[in-house]
Amino acid sequence: MENGIAPVHAAKLRIILAALHSATELIDLQFPGFKLHPLQGTLKSHWSIWVDAHWRITFRFVGEDVELVDYQDYH
């Protein structure tokens, strides 16, 4: 993968992005397979959803909106 997403992540990313699109609060994202957890350090106000291995979707809530969504290998 040079740019874009890893093809093996496509289906899971669709599910995660749909959940983020409809979520208005963190409780809306409490699915066991998401492994939702808060980040620390410079990303303290951000949250992480597990995609696969070291890959995560990170984001933050502002009011009822999700913003700064990123697909990254942050480990």
N, C-alpha and C positions, 0 to 999 in steps of 0.2 A: 504494500500500500504506500503510494507516494503522496497522493492528495486524496481527499475524500474520506470515505469510511472503509473499514475492512468488510468485504462482502459477507462474511460469516456473521457479522453483527447486524445486518440490515433488518431482519425480522424483529429482533429485540429492541433495536433503536426505534422502530415504528411504534411499538407498544409504549415505550418510555415517553416518546415525544407526544403521543396521543394523551397519555396520562398527565403530562406536564401542561398540555394545552387546556385540559378541562379542570385542572386542580385550582382551588381557590385558597387552600390551606394545606399544611404539611400532612394532616391526617388523611387527606385524599391520596397520598402517595405511600401509605404504610402497607406495602405488599411484601411478603416474605422474600421473594426473588429479587426485589429491588435493593435490599440491604441498605436502606436509606440511613445516612448518618451525617452529622454536622462536621464541617471541616474546621481546622484550627490554623493558627498563625496568620499569615497575610490573607488567607481566604476564610477568616473566622465567620463572616456572615453568610457563607455559601454552604450548600448541601451537596451530597454526592449520592448518586445511584449507580450501583454496580452493573456493568455490561458483561464483561468477561475478563478473566485473568487480571491484568493491570488496567484495563480500560474502564473509564467512568464517564458518566454525564454529570457535570457539575452545574450548579445554578444557584440563584438566590431569589427569595420572595421579596417583593415590594408591595405592601398592602396585600391585595388578592391576586397579584400578577407575578408570574415567573419571568425572570430576565437573566441576561448574561449566561445563557445556556452554552455549554462547551462540551465537546467530545474529546477526551484526552487520556493519555497514558501518563498519569501523574505520580507513579511510584518509581 
